[in-house]
Amino acid sequence: MKPLQEQISDVIEQQPVALFMKGTPEAVMCGNSYRALNALHAAGAPVTTVDILPDPRIRQELSALSGWPTIPQVFVKGELIGGADITEELVASGELQRKLDDALGPERDGGLRTVALELG
Amino acid sequence: MATMEAEAIRLLLRGAFPEADEIAVEDRTGGGDHFQVTVASPAFDGLSLLDQHRRVNEALSAPLADGSIHELRIKTKGSA
């Protein structure tokens, strides 16, 4: 099994759009995670979600990597976009859609998938 | 779970942004742990939205770390 920090950085680096959230898209456990997920949907983003709740180490390792203290955290092509407020603002202004067009092309699919980290 | 007065958060923000044109803190639920903060400051001019929010998170790092703030919503503005 890969170390947790490596699994997290793999998701960040390899997924087009990564959303670290509390809960899953089917059972969102936090208002801000819900707002970020909705904003990404509205922007037509393909979203890969990771639930940080199963183990407190996930959040610790994630924040150590990103330098961002709160959940949710949104990454596009490995770059930290921000939390729910920034994501909503960038979708409202159209900036996130432009970023997605640049990074993933206009024909991107808006699919949703979930990655479960392996916990030792 | 620890809670916080909106005024305590406002003082932390004022300390970090002494030049701010506007600092507003709203306790969204009245429960002392869900807050909406608005900071308008020339200190944000030229910074990305990400870095503007980073500055606010840094100012509130203690209550964020100890769980006093359970949910934080941030709105930042540069100088008018």
N, CA and C atoms of all chains as a GROMACS GRO file, in nm:
protein
  600
    1MET      N    1   0.084  -0.119   0.000
    1MET     CA    2   0.000   0.000   0.000
    1MET      C    3   0.088   0.125   0.000
    2LYS      N    4   0.050   0.219  -0.084
    2LYS     CA    5   0.126   0.346  -0.088
    2LYS      C    6   0.097   0.428   0.037
    3PRO      N    7   0.195   0.508   0.083
    3PRO     CA    8   0.167   0.598   0.195
    3PRO      C    9   0.052   0.693   0.159
    4LEU      N   10  -0.022   0.733   0.263
    4LEU     CA   11  -0.140   0.816   0.243
    4LEU      C   12  -0.108   0.943   0.165
    5GLN      N   13   0.002   1.008   0.203
    5GLN     CA   14   0.036   1.135   0.138
    5GLN      C   15   0.058   1.115  -0.013
    6GLU      N   16   0.116   1.000  -0.047
    6GLU     CA   17   0.141   0.971  -0.188
    6GLU      C   18   0.009   0.943  -0.262
    7GLN      N   19  -0.081   0.873  -0.195
    7GLN     CA   20  -0.212   0.848  -0.256
    7GLN      C   21  -0.285   0.980  -0.282
    8ILE      N   22  -0.276   1.072  -0.184
    8ILE     CA   23  -0.343   1.201  -0.200
    8ILE      C   24  -0.280   1.281  -0.314
    9SER      N   25  -0.148   1.283  -0.317
    9SER     CA   26  -0.085   1.361  -0.425
    9SER      C   27  -0.109   1.296  -0.561
   10ASP      N   28  -0.123   1.163  -0.565
   10ASP     CA   29  -0.159   1.097  -0.691
   10ASP      C   30  -0.295   1.146  -0.742
   11VAL      N   31  -0.392   1.153  -0.651
   11VAL     CA   32  -0.525   1.201  -0.691
   11VAL      C   33  -0.515   1.343  -0.744
   12ILE      N   34  -0.443   1.428  -0.670
   12ILE     CA   35  -0.431   1.569  -0.710
   12ILE      C   36  -0.365   1.581  -0.846
   13GLU      N   37  -0.260   1.503  -0.868
   13GLU     CA   38  -0.183   1.516  -0.992
   13GLU      C   39  -0.252   1.449  -1.110
   14GLN      N   40  -0.325   1.338  -1.084
   14GLN     CA   41  -0.374   1.257  -1.194
   14GLN      C   42  -0.519   1.285  -1.234
   15GLN      N   43  -0.600   1.336  -1.140
   15GLN     CA   44  -0.740   1.360  -1.174
   15GLN      C   45  -0.754   1.501  -1.234
   16PRO      N   46  -0.835   1.514  -1.340
   16PRO     CA   47  -0.853   1.646  -1.401
   16PRO      C   48  -0.907   1.748  -1.301
   17VAL      N   49  -1.011   1.707  -1.227
   17VAL     CA   50  -1.067   1.793  -1.122
   17VAL      C   51  -1.087   1.707  -0.998
   18ALA      N   52  -1.018   1.742  -0.891
   18ALA     CA   53  -1.029   1.666  -0.766
   18ALA      C   54  -1.099   1.751  -0.661
   19LEU      N   55  -1.195   1.689  -0.593
   19LEU     CA   56  -1.266   1.757  -0.485
   19LEU      C   57  -1.251   1.673  -0.358
   20PHE      N   58  -1.178   1.727  -0.261
   20PHE     CA   59  -1.166   1.664  -0.130
   20PHE      C   60  -1.278   1.721  -0.044
   21MET      N   61  -1.366   1.633   0.004
   21MET     CA   62  -1.489   1.680   0.067
   21MET      C   63  -1.522   1.596   0.190
   22LYS      N   64  -1.620   1.647   0.267
   22LYS     CA   65  -1.672   1.570   0.379
   22LYS      C   66  -1.791   1.491   0.327
   23GLY      N   67  -1.776   1.358   0.322
   23GLY     CA   68  -1.881   1.272   0.272
   23GLY      C   69  -1.861   1.238   0.126
   24THR      N   70  -1.967   1.186   0.065
   24THR     CA   71  -1.965   1.146  -0.075
   24THR      C   72  -2.073   1.225  -0.149
   25PRO      N   73  -2.070   1.225  -0.282
   25PRO     CA   74  -2.176   1.297  -0.355
   25PRO      C   75  -2.316   1.248  -0.317
   26GLU      N   76  -2.327   1.120  -0.281
   26GLU     CA   77  -2.458   1.066  -0.243
   26GLU      C   78  -2.497   1.106  -0.101
   27ALA      N   79  -2.398   1.130  -0.017
   27ALA     CA   80  -2.424   1.165   0.123
   27ALA      C   81  -2.323   1.272   0.166
   28VAL      N   82  -2.353   1.396   0.126
   28VAL     CA   83  -2.264   1.507   0.159
   28VAL      C   84  -2.285   1.545   0.305
   29MET      N   85  -2.172   1.558   0.379
   29MET     CA   86  -2.184   1.578   0.523
   29MET      C   87  -2.154   1.721   0.566
   30CYS      N   88  -2.146   1.814   0.471
   30CYS     CA   89  -2.108   1.950   0.509
   30CYS      C   90  -2.158   2.046   0.403
   31GLY      N   91  -2.210   2.160   0.448
   31GLY     CA   92  -2.268   2.257   0.356
   31GLY      C   93  -2.169   2.309   0.254
   32ASN      N   94  -2.046   2.334   0.298
   32ASN     CA   95  -1.947   2.389   0.204
   32ASN      C   96  -1.904   2.285   0.101
   33SER      N   97  -1.898   2.159   0.140
   33SER     CA   98  -1.866   2.054   0.043
   33SER      C   99  -1.976   2.047  -0.063
   34TYR      N  100  -2.101   2.062  -0.018
   34TYR     CA  101  -2.216   2.060  -0.108
   34TYR      C  102  -2.209   2.177  -0.206
   35ARG      N  103  -2.173   2.293  -0.156
   35ARG     CA  104  -2.164   2.412  -0.242
   35ARG      C  105  -2.056   2.395  -0.348
   36ALA      N  106  -1.942   2.340  -0.306
   36ALA     CA  107  -1.832   2.321  -0.403
   36ALA      C  108  -1.872   2.220  -0.510
   37LEU      N  109  -1.934   2.110  -0.468
   37LEU     CA  110  -1.977   2.007  -0.563
   37LEU      C  111  -2.078   2.064  -0.663
   38ASN      N  112  -2.176   2.138  -0.612
   38ASN     CA  113  -2.277   2.198  -0.699
   38ASN      C  114  -2.216   2.296  -0.798
   39ALA      N  115  -2.123   2.377  -0.750
   39ALA     CA  116  -2.060   2.476  -0.839
   39ALA      C  117  -1.983   2.405  -0.949
   40LEU      N  118  -1.913   2.298  -0.916
   40LEU     CA  119  -1.836   2.224  -1.017
   40LEU      C  120  -1.930   2.159  -1.118
   41HIS      N  121  -2.043   2.106  -1.071
   41HIS     CA  122  -2.144   2.051  -1.162
   41HIS      C  123  -2.193   2.158  -1.258
   42ALA      N  124  -2.225   2.275  -1.201
   42ALA     CA  125  -2.278   2.384  -1.282
   42ALA      C  126  -2.179   2.425  -1.391
   43ALA      N  127  -2.050   2.408  -1.362
   43ALA     CA  128  -1.947   2.445  -1.459
   43ALA      C  129  -1.920   2.332  -1.559
   44GLY      N  130  -1.992   2.220  -1.543
   44GLY     CA  131  -1.973   2.108  -1.634
   44GLY      C  132  -1.840   2.037  -1.615
   45ALA      N  133  -1.790   2.040  -1.491
   45ALA     CA  134  -1.660   1.980  -1.465
   45ALA      C  135  -1.673   1.829  -1.440
   46PRO      N  136  -1.579   1.750  -1.491
   46PRO     CA  137  -1.570   1.612  -1.443
   46PRO      C  138  -1.512   1.618  -1.302
   47VAL      N  139  -1.574   1.551  -1.209
   47VAL     CA  140  -1.531   1.564  -1.069
   47VAL      C  141  -1.492   1.428  -1.013
   48THR      N  142  -1.374   1.423  -0.953
   48THR     CA  143  -1.334   1.306  -0.877
   48THR      C  144  -1.334   1.345  -0.730
   49THR      N  145  -1.419   1.279  -0.651
   49THR     CA  146  -1.429   1.318  -0.511
   49THR      C  147  -1.353   1.221  -0.422
   50VAL      N  148  -1.300   1.275  -0.314
   50VAL     CA  149  -1.237   1.194  -0.210
   50VAL      C  150  -1.299   1.236  -0.077
   51ASP      N  151  -1.351   1.140  -0.004
   51ASP     CA  152  -1.408   1.165   0.128
   51ASP      C  153  -1.295   1.171   0.230
   52ILE      N  154  -1.288   1.283   0.304
   52ILE     CA  155  -1.179   1.296   0.402
   52ILE      C  156  -1.221   1.246   0.541
   53LEU      N  157  -1.348   1.211   0.558
   53LEU     CA  158  -1.397   1.178   0.692
   53LEU      C  159  -1.352   1.042   0.748
   54PRO      N  160  -1.324   0.940   0.663
   54PRO     CA  161  -1.293   0.809   0.722
   54PRO      C  162  -1.172   0.810   0.817
   55ASP      N  163  -1.080   0.904   0.802
   55ASP     CA  164  -0.962   0.904   0.888
   55ASP      C  165  -0.908   1.048   0.899
   56PRO      N  166  -0.887   1.098   1.021
   56PRO     CA  167  -0.839   1.236   1.036
   56PRO      C  168  -0.703   1.260   0.970
   57ARG      N  169  -0.628   1.152   0.946
   57ARG     CA  170  -0.497   1.169   0.883
   57ARG      C  171  -0.510   1.219   0.739
   58ILE      N  172  -0.624   1.188   0.674
   58ILE     CA  173  -0.642   1.233   0.535
   58ILE      C  174  -0.637   1.385   0.530
   59ARG      N  175  -0.716   1.447   0.619
   59ARG     CA  176  -0.721   1.592   0.622
   59ARG      C  177  -0.585   1.653   0.659
   60GLN      N  178  -0.518   1.590   0.757
   60GLN     CA  179  -0.387   1.641   0.799
   60GLN      C  180  -0.287   1.638   0.685
   61GLU      N  181  -0.281   1.524   0.617
   61GLU     CA  182  -0.184   1.509   0.507
   61GLU      C  183  -0.221   1.602   0.390
   62LEU      N  184  -0.351   1.613   0.363
   62LEU     CA  185  -0.396   1.700   0.253
   62LEU      C  186  -0.358   1.845   0.280
   63SER      N  187  -0.388   1.894   0.401
   63SER     CA  188  -0.358   2.034   0.433
   63SER      C  189  -0.207   2.059   0.436
   64ALA      N  190  -0.130   1.957   0.478
   64ALA     CA  191   0.016   1.971   0.476
   64ALA      C  192   0.065   1.986   0.331
   65LEU      N  193   0.002   1.912   0.240
   65LEU     CA  194   0.041   1.919   0.099
   65LEU      C  195   0.000   2.052   0.034
   66SER      N  196  -0.124   2.093   0.062
   66SER     CA  197  -0.181   2.206  -0.011
   66SER      C  198  -0.155   2.340   0.057
   67GLY      N  199  -0.128   2.338   0.188
   67GLY     CA  200  -0.116   2.463   0.262
   67GLY      C  201  -0.251   2.531   0.280
   68TRP      N  202  -0.359   2.456   0.265
   68TRP     CA  203  -0.494   2.512   0.277
   68TRP      C  204  -0.560   2.446   0.396
   69PRO      N  205  -0.613   2.525   0.492
   69PRO     CA  206  -0.653   2.464   0.620
   69PRO      C  207  -0.789   2.398   0.621
   70THR      N  208  -0.879   2.436   0.531
   70THR     CA  209  -1.017   2.394   0.546
   70THR      C  210  -1.059   2.298   0.435
   71ILE      N  211  -1.172   2.232   0.459
   71ILE     CA  212  -1.237   2.142   0.363
   71ILE      C  213  -1.367   2.208   0.320
   72PRO      N  214  -1.406   2.204   0.195
   72PRO     CA  215  -1.348   2.129   0.083
   72PRO      C  216  -1.226   2.196   0.021
   73GLN      N  217  -1.157   2.119  -0.063
   73GLN     CA  218  -1.048   2.172  -0.144
   73GLN      C  219  -1.066   2.121  -0.287
   74VAL      N  220  -1.056   2.216  -0.381
   74VAL     CA  221  -1.074   2.183  -0.523
   74VAL      C  222  -0.942   2.203  -0.596
   75PHE      N  223  -0.905   2.104  -0.676
   75PHE     CA  224  -0.784   2.111  -0.758
   75PHE      C  225  -0.822   2.089  -0.904
   76VAL      N  226  -0.764   2.169  -0.994
   76VAL     CA  227  -0.779   2.146  -1.138
   76VAL      C  228  -0.640   2.118  -1.193
   77LYS      N  229  -0.622   2.001  -1.252
   77LYS     CA  230  -0.492   1.963  -1.309
   77LYS      C  231  -0.379   1.985  -1.210
   78GLY      N  232  -0.400   1.945  -1.086
   78GLY     CA  233  -0.295   1.954  -0.987
   78GLY      C  234  -0.280   2.089  -0.919
   79GLU      N  235  -0.358   2.188  -0.963
   79GLU     CA  236  -0.345   2.323  -0.907
   79GLU      C  237  -0.459   2.350  -0.809
   80LEU      N  238  -0.424   2.395  -0.688
   80LEU     CA  239  -0.526   2.430  -0.589
   80LEU      C  240  -0.606   2.550  -0.638
   81ILE      N  241  -0.738   2.532  -0.646
   81ILE     CA  242  -0.828   2.641  -0.684
   81ILE      C  243  -0.875   2.714  -0.560
   82GLY      N  244  -0.911   2.638  -0.457
   82GLY     CA  245  -0.955   2.698  -0.331
   82GLY      C  246  -1.065   2.614  -0.269
   83GLY      N  247  -1.142   2.677  -0.180
   83GLY     CA  248  -1.253   2.610  -0.115
   83GLY      C  249  -1.384   2.645  -0.184
   84ALA      N  250  -1.495   2.631  -0.109
   84ALA     CA  251  -1.628   2.650  -0.169
   84ALA      C  252  -1.650   2.794  -0.216
   85ASP      N  253  -1.604   2.890  -0.137
   85ASP     CA  254  -1.631   3.030  -0.173
   85ASP      C  255  -1.562   3.069  -0.303
   86ILE      N  256  -1.434   3.033  -0.314
   86ILE     CA  257  -1.360   3.068  -0.436
   86ILE      C  258  -1.418   2.994  -0.555
   87THR      N  259  -1.449   2.865  -0.536
   87THR     CA  260  -1.505   2.788  -0.646
   87THR      C  261  -1.636   2.850  -0.695
   88GLU      N  262  -1.723   2.888  -0.602
   88GLU     CA  263  -1.849   2.953  -0.641
   88GLU      C  264  -1.823   3.084  -0.713
   89GLU      N  265  -1.730   3.163  -0.661
   89GLU     CA  266  -1.702   3.293  -0.725
   89GLU      C  267  -1.648   3.275  -0.866
   90LEU      N  268  -1.557   3.176  -0.882
   90LEU     CA  269  -1.496   3.156  -1.014
   90LEU      C  270  -1.595   3.097  -1.114
   91VAL      N  271  -1.694   3.020  -1.065
   91VAL     CA  272  -1.797   2.969  -1.155
   91VAL      C  273  -1.892   3.082  -1.193
   92ALA      N  274  -1.928   3.165  -1.096
   92ALA     CA  275  -2.020   3.277  -1.123
   92ALA      C  276  -1.960   3.374  -1.225
   93SER      N  277  -1.829   3.393  -1.219
   93SER     CA  278  -1.764   3.488  -1.310
   93SER      C  279  -1.728   3.423  -1.444
   94GLY      N  280  -1.741   3.290  -1.451
   94GLY     CA  281  -1.705   3.220  -1.575
   94GLY      C  282  -1.558   3.184  -1.584
   95GLU      N  283  -1.481   3.225  -1.484
   95GLU     CA  284  -1.336   3.202  -1.488
   95GLU      C  285  -1.302   3.053  -1.478
   96LEU      N  286  -1.377   2.982  -1.395
   96LEU     CA  287  -1.347   2.839  -1.380
   96LEU      C  288  -1.376   2.764  -1.510
   97GLN      N  289  -1.487   2.802  -1.577
   97GLN     CA  290  -1.519   2.737  -1.704
   97GLN      C  291  -1.406   2.760  -1.805
   98ARG      N  292  -1.351   2.881  -1.807
   98ARG     CA  293  -1.239   2.910  -1.898
   98ARG      C  294  -1.117   2.826  -1.861
   99LYS      N  295  -1.093   2.816  -1.731
   99LYS     CA  296  -0.980   2.735  -1.685
   99LYS      C  297  -0.998   2.589  -1.727
  100LEU      N  298  -1.120   2.538  -1.714
  100LEU     CA  299  -1.148   2.400  -1.753
  100LEU      C  300  -1.134   2.383  -1.904
  101ASP      N  301  -1.182   2.481  -1.981
  101ASP     CA  302  -1.168   2.476  -2.126
  101ASP      C  303  -1.020   2.468  -2.164
  102ASP      N  304  -0.939   2.550  -2.098
  102ASP     CA  305  -0.796   2.552  -2.128
  102ASP      C  306  -0.730   2.420  -2.088
  103ALA      N  307  -0.768   2.369  -1.970
  103ALA     CA  308  -0.699   2.252  -1.916
  103ALA      C  309  -0.749   2.122  -1.978
  104LEU      N  310  -0.878   2.115  -2.007
  104LEU     CA  311  -0.938   1.987  -2.044
  104LEU      C  312  -1.006   1.990  -2.180
  105GLY      N  313  -1.017   2.106  -2.241
  105GLY     CA  314  -1.086   2.116  -2.369
  105GLY      C  315  -1.235   2.136  -2.350
  106PRO      N  316  -1.301   2.198  -2.448
  106PRO     CA  317  -1.443   2.229  -2.436
  106PRO      C  318  -1.533   2.106  -2.441
  107GLU      N  319  -1.480   1.993  -2.492
  107GLU     CA  320  -1.563   1.873  -2.507
  107GLU      C  321  -1.558   1.783  -2.384
  108ARG      N  322  -1.511   1.837  -2.272
  108ARG     CA  323  -1.495   1.755  -2.152
  108ARG      C  324  -1.630   1.696  -2.108
  109ASP      N  325  -1.622   1.579  -2.044
  109ASP     CA  326  -1.746   1.520  -1.991
  109ASP      C  327  -1.764   1.565  -1.847
  110GLY      N  328  -1.886   1.571  -1.804
  110GLY     CA  329  -1.914   1.620  -1.669
  110GLY      C  330  -1.934   1.508  -1.570
  111GLY      N  331  -1.863   1.397  -1.592
  111GLY     CA  332  -1.884   1.278  -1.510
  111GLY      C  333  -1.840   1.294  -1.366
  112LEU      N  334  -1.883   1.198  -1.286
  112LEU     CA  335  -1.854   1.201  -1.144
  112LEU      C  336  -1.797   1.068  -1.103
  113ARG      N  337  -1.684   1.070  -1.037
  113ARG     CA  338  -1.634   0.946  -0.981
  113ARG      C  339  -1.576   0.970  -0.843
  114THR      N  340  -1.564   0.862  -0.769
  114THR     CA  341  -1.518   0.871  -0.631
  114THR      C  342  -1.398   0.780  -0.612
  115VAL      N  343  -1.297   0.831  -0.543
  115VAL     CA  344  -1.180   0.752  -0.511
  115VAL      C  345  -1.177   0.730  -0.360
  116ALA      N  346  -1.163   0.605  -0.319
  116ALA     CA  347  -1.148   0.574  -0.177
  116ALA      C  348  -1.000   0.550  -0.150
  117LEU      N  349  -0.944   0.622  -0.054
  117LEU     CA  350  -0.803   0.603  -0.021
  117LEU      C  351  -0.789   0.474   0.061
  118GLU      N  352  -0.674   0.409   0.044
  118GLU     CA  353  -0.646   0.290   0.123
  118GLU      C  354  -0.588   0.332   0.256
  119LEU      N  355  -0.650   0.288   0.362
  119LEU     CA  356  -0.605   0.326   0.496
  119LEU      C  357  -0.538   0.207   0.562
  120GLY      N  358  -0.419   0.233   0.618
  120GLY     CA  359  -0.346   0.123   0.680
  120GLY      C  360  -0.400   0.089   0.817
  121MET      N  361  -1.764   2.126   2.218
  121MET     CA  362  -1.698   2.201   2.110
  121MET      C  363  -1.692   2.349   2.148
  122ALA      N  364  -1.575   2.407   2.135
  122ALA     CA  365  -1.559   2.549   2.166
  122ALA      C  366  -1.639   2.633   2.067
  123THR      N  367  -1.685   2.745   2.113
  123THR     CA  368  -1.749   2.840   2.020
  123THR      C  369  -1.684   2.976   2.036
  124MET      N  370  -1.728   3.069   1.953
  124MET     CA  371  -1.663   3.199   1.949
  124MET      C  372  -1.765   3.307   1.926
  125GLU      N  373  -1.737   3.423   1.982
  125GLU     CA  374  -1.819   3.539   1.952
  125GLU      C  375  -1.773   3.600   1.821
  126ALA      N  376  -1.869   3.650   1.745
  126ALA     CA  377  -1.835   3.718   1.619
  126ALA      C  378  -1.736   3.832   1.645
  127GLU      N  379  -1.752   3.900   1.759
  127GLU     CA  380  -1.664   4.013   1.791
  127GLU      C  381  -1.518   3.967   1.805
  128ALA      N  382  -1.496   3.850   1.861
  128ALA     CA  383  -1.359   3.799   1.876
  128ALA      C  384  -1.295   3.775   1.740
  129ILE      N  385  -1.374   3.728   1.645
  129ILE     CA  386  -1.323   3.706   1.510
  129ILE      C  387  -1.295   3.839   1.442
  130ARG      N  388  -1.386   3.933   1.464
  130ARG     CA  389  -1.367   4.067   1.404
  130ARG      C  390  -1.236   4.129   1.454
  131LEU      N  391  -1.206   4.110   1.583
  131LEU     CA  392  -1.081   4.166   1.638
  131LEU      C  393  -0.959   4.098   1.578
  132LEU      N  394  -0.965   3.967   1.558
  132LEU     CA  395  -0.853   3.896   1.494
  132LEU      C  396  -0.831   3.950   1.353
  133LEU      N  397  -0.941   3.972   1.281
  133LEU     CA  398  -0.929   4.022   1.144
  133LEU      C  399  -0.878   4.166   1.142
  134ARG      N  400  -0.925   4.246   1.237
  134ARG     CA  401  -0.879   4.385   1.243
  134ARG      C  402  -0.729   4.389   1.273
  135GLY      N  403  -0.684   4.298   1.360
  135GLY     CA  404  -0.541   4.291   1.390
  135GLY      C  405  -0.458   4.254   1.268
  136ALA      N  406  -0.512   4.166   1.185
  136ALA     CA  407  -0.438   4.120   1.068
  136ALA      C  408  -0.452   4.218   0.951
  137PHE      N  409  -0.563   4.292   0.948
  137PHE     CA  410  -0.589   4.387   0.838
  137PHE      C  411  -0.621   4.525   0.895
  138PRO      N  412  -0.520   4.590   0.956
  138PRO     CA  413  -0.548   4.718   1.022
  138PRO      C  414  -0.596   4.825   0.924
  139GLU      N  415  -0.562   4.806   0.796
  139GLU     CA  416  -0.595   4.908   0.696
  139GLU      C  417  -0.728   4.880   0.626
  140ALA      N  418  -0.800   4.776   0.670
  140ALA     CA  419  -0.921   4.734   0.599
  140ALA      C  420  -1.027   4.844   0.596
  141ASP      N  421  -1.094   4.855   0.481
  141ASP     CA  422  -1.205   4.950   0.467
  141ASP      C  423  -1.333   4.892   0.527
  142GLU      N  424  -1.342   4.759   0.528
  142GLU     CA  425  -1.462   4.696   0.581
  142GLU      C  426  -1.424   4.561   0.641
  143ILE      N  427  -1.472   4.535   0.761
  143ILE     CA  428  -1.462   4.402   0.821
  143ILE      C  429  -1.598   4.369   0.880
  144ALA      N  430  -1.658   4.264   0.831
  144ALA     CA  431  -1.789   4.225   0.883
  144ALA      C  432  -1.786   4.077   0.916
  145VAL      N  433  -1.845   4.041   1.028
  145VAL     CA  434  -1.852   3.900   1.070
  145VAL      C  435  -1.997   3.868   1.105
  146GLU      N  436  -2.048   3.765   1.044
  146GLU     CA  437  -2.185   3.723   1.073
  146GLU      C  438  -2.183   3.580   1.126
  147ASP      N  439  -2.248   3.563   1.240
  147ASP     CA  440  -2.267   3.429   1.295
  147ASP      C  441  -2.389   3.372   1.224
  148ARG      N  442  -2.366   3.280   1.128
  148ARG     CA  443  -2.473   3.242   1.036
  148ARG      C  444  -2.585   3.164   1.103
  149THR      N  445  -2.551   3.091   1.206
  149THR     CA  446  -2.652   3.005   1.269
  149THR      C  447  -2.684   3.050   1.411
  150GLY      N  448  -2.608   3.146   1.463
  150GLY     CA  449  -2.626   3.186   1.601
  150GLY      C  450  -2.561   3.089   1.699
  151GLY      N  451  -2.495   2.986   1.645
  151GLY     CA  452  -2.437   2.883   1.731
  151GLY      C  453  -2.291   2.908   1.766
  152GLY      N  454  -2.233   3.017   1.713
  152GLY     CA  455  -2.095   3.050   1.747
  152GLY      C  456  -1.992   2.962   1.681
  153ASP      N  457  -2.027   2.895   1.570
  153ASP     CA  458  -1.924   2.817   1.501
  153ASP      C  459  -1.938   2.816   1.348
  154HIS      N  460  -2.042   2.881   1.294
  154HIS     CA  461  -2.056   2.897   1.149
  154HIS      C  462  -2.052   3.046   1.117
  155PHE      N  463  -1.945   3.089   1.050
  155PHE     CA  464  -1.930   3.233   1.030
  155PHE      C  465  -1.914   3.270   0.884
  156GLN      N  466  -1.970   3.386   0.850
  156GLN     CA  467  -1.945   3.449   0.720
  156GLN      C  468  -1.863   3.574   0.749
  157VAL      N  469  -1.743   3.584   0.693
  157VAL     CA  470  -1.663   3.703   0.714
  157VAL      C  471  -1.643   3.775   0.580
  158THR      N  472  -1.648   3.907   0.587
  158THR     CA  473  -1.623   3.990   0.470
  158THR      C  474  -1.510   4.087   0.504
  159VAL      N  475  -1.407   4.089   0.422
  159VAL     CA  476  -1.295   4.181   0.444
  159VAL      C  477  -1.268   4.256   0.314
  160ALA      N  478  -1.273   4.388   0.321
  160ALA     CA  479  -1.235   4.472   0.207
  160ALA      C  480  -1.111   4.549   0.247
  161SER      N  481  -1.001   4.526   0.175
  161SER     CA  482  -0.875   4.589   0.215
  161SER      C  483  -0.787   4.612   0.094
  162PRO      N  484  -0.717   4.727   0.092
  162PRO     CA  485  -0.618   4.749  -0.015
  162PRO      C  486  -0.505   4.646  -0.010
  163ALA      N  487  -0.490   4.576   0.104
  163ALA     CA  488  -0.387   4.472   0.113
  163ALA      C  489  -0.412   4.360   0.013
  164PHE      N  490  -0.536   4.348  -0.036
  164PHE     CA  491  -0.569   4.241  -0.132
  164PHE      C  492  -0.540   4.280  -0.276
  165ASP      N  493  -0.514   4.409  -0.300
  165ASP     CA  494  -0.492   4.453  -0.438
  165ASP      C  495  -0.377   4.376  -0.500
  166GLY      N  496  -0.400   4.321  -0.617
  166GLY     CA  497  -0.294   4.250  -0.688
  166GLY      C  498  -0.277   4.106  -0.646
  167LEU      N  499  -0.348   4.063  -0.541
  167LEU     CA  500  -0.338   3.923  -0.499
  167LEU      C  501  -0.447   3.842  -0.569
  168SER      N  502  -0.416   3.715  -0.599
  168SER     CA  503  -0.518   3.624  -0.651
  168SER      C  504  -0.621   3.598  -0.542
  169LEU      N  505  -0.740   3.554  -0.586
  169LEU     CA  506  -0.845   3.519  -0.491
  169LEU      C  507  -0.793   3.416  -0.390
  170LEU      N  508  -0.715   3.320  -0.441
  170LEU     CA  509  -0.658   3.216  -0.355
  170LEU      C  510  -0.572   3.278  -0.245
  171ASP      N  511  -0.485   3.371  -0.283
  171ASP     CA  512  -0.397   3.433  -0.184
  171ASP      C  513  -0.474   3.526  -0.090
  172GLN      N  514  -0.580   3.590  -0.141
  172GLN     CA  515  -0.663   3.673  -0.053
  172GLN      C  516  -0.727   3.587   0.055
  173HIS      N  517  -0.781   3.472   0.016
  173HIS     CA  518  -0.843   3.384   0.115
  173HIS      C  519  -0.738   3.323   0.208
  174ARG      N  520  -0.618   3.298   0.153
  174ARG     CA  521  -0.508   3.249   0.238
  174ARG      C  522  -0.480   3.346   0.351
  175ARG      N  523  -0.478   3.476   0.318
  175ARG     CA  524  -0.451   3.577   0.421
  175ARG      C  525  -0.557   3.573   0.531
  176VAL      N  526  -0.683   3.557   0.492
  176VAL     CA  527  -0.791   3.551   0.591
  176VAL      C  528  -0.779   3.423   0.674
  177ASN      N  529  -0.751   3.311   0.607
  177ASN     CA  530  -0.734   3.186   0.681
  177ASN      C  531  -0.619   3.196   0.781
  178GLU      N  532  -0.511   3.264   0.741
  178GLU     CA  533  -0.397   3.279   0.831
  178GLU      C  534  -0.436   3.361   0.954
  179ALA      N  535  -0.514   3.466   0.930
  179ALA     CA  536  -0.556   3.552   1.043
  179ALA      C  537  -0.640   3.473   1.143
  180LEU      N  538  -0.712   3.372   1.092
  180LEU     CA  539  -0.802   3.295   1.178
  180LEU      C  540  -0.749   3.153   1.201
  181SER      N  541  -0.618   3.136   1.188
  181SER     CA  542  -0.562   3.001   1.194
  181SER      C  543  -0.586   2.934   1.330
  182ALA      N  544  -0.580   3.011   1.438
  182ALA     CA  545  -0.599   2.949   1.570
  182ALA      C  546  -0.741   2.893   1.588
  183PRO      N  547  -0.845   2.976   1.568
  183PRO     CA  548  -0.980   2.918   1.584
  183PRO      C  549  -1.015   2.814   1.478
  184LEU      N  550  -0.952   2.820   1.360
  184LEU     CA  551  -0.975   2.715   1.261
  184LEU      C  552  -0.911   2.584   1.308
  185ALA      N  553  -0.790   2.595   1.365
  185ALA     CA  554  -0.717   2.475   1.404
  185ALA      C  555  -0.782   2.405   1.523
  186ASP      N  556  -0.835   2.484   1.618
  186ASP     CA  557  -0.889   2.418   1.738
  186ASP      C  558  -1.038   2.385   1.727
  187GLY      N  559  -1.094   2.411   1.609
  187GLY     CA  560  -1.232   2.371   1.586
  187GLY      C  561  -1.336   2.472   1.634
  188SER      N  562  -1.291   2.589   1.688
  188SER     CA  563  -1.389   2.689   1.731
  188SER      C  564  -1.473   2.736   1.613
  189ILE      N  565  -1.407   2.747   1.496
  189ILE     CA  566  -1.481   2.777   1.374
  189ILE      C  567  -1.501   2.645   1.301
  190HIS      N  568  -1.626   2.604   1.294
  190HIS     CA  569  -1.656   2.478   1.225
  190HIS      C  570  -1.669   2.502   1.075
  191GLU      N  571  -1.735   2.612   1.039
  191GLU     CA  572  -1.753   2.643   0.897
  191GLU      C  573  -1.729   2.792   0.876
  192LEU      N  574  -1.644   2.822   0.780
  192LEU     CA  575  -1.609   2.960   0.752
  192LEU      C  576  -1.640   2.992   0.607
  193ARG      N  577  -1.713   3.098   0.586
  193ARG     CA  578  -1.733   3.148   0.450
  193ARG      C  579  -1.662   3.282   0.439
  194ILE      N  580  -1.590   3.299   0.330
  194ILE     CA  581  -1.504   3.417   0.315
  194ILE      C  582  -1.543   3.495   0.191
  195LYS      N  583  -1.554   3.627   0.207
  195LYS     CA  584  -1.570   3.716   0.092
  195LYS      C  585  -1.465   3.825   0.104
  196THR      N  586  -1.380   3.836   0.004
  196THR     CA  587  -1.276   3.939   0.009
  196THR      C  588  -1.295   4.038  -0.106
  197LYS      N  589  -1.253   4.162  -0.081
  197LYS     CA  590  -1.257   4.266  -0.184
  197LYS      C  591  -1.131   4.350  -0.172
  198GLY      N  592  -1.081   4.398  -0.284
  198GLY     CA  593  -0.969   4.491  -0.281
  198GLY      C  594  -1.020   4.632  -0.254
  199SER      N  595  -0.933   4.730  -0.270
  199SER     CA  596  -0.976   4.867  -0.248
  199SER      C  597  -1.069   4.908  -0.361
  200ALA      N  598  -1.160   4.999  -0.330
  200ALA     CA  599  -1.264   5.037  -0.428
  200ALA      C  600  -1.203   5.115  -0.544
   0.00000   0.00000   0.00000
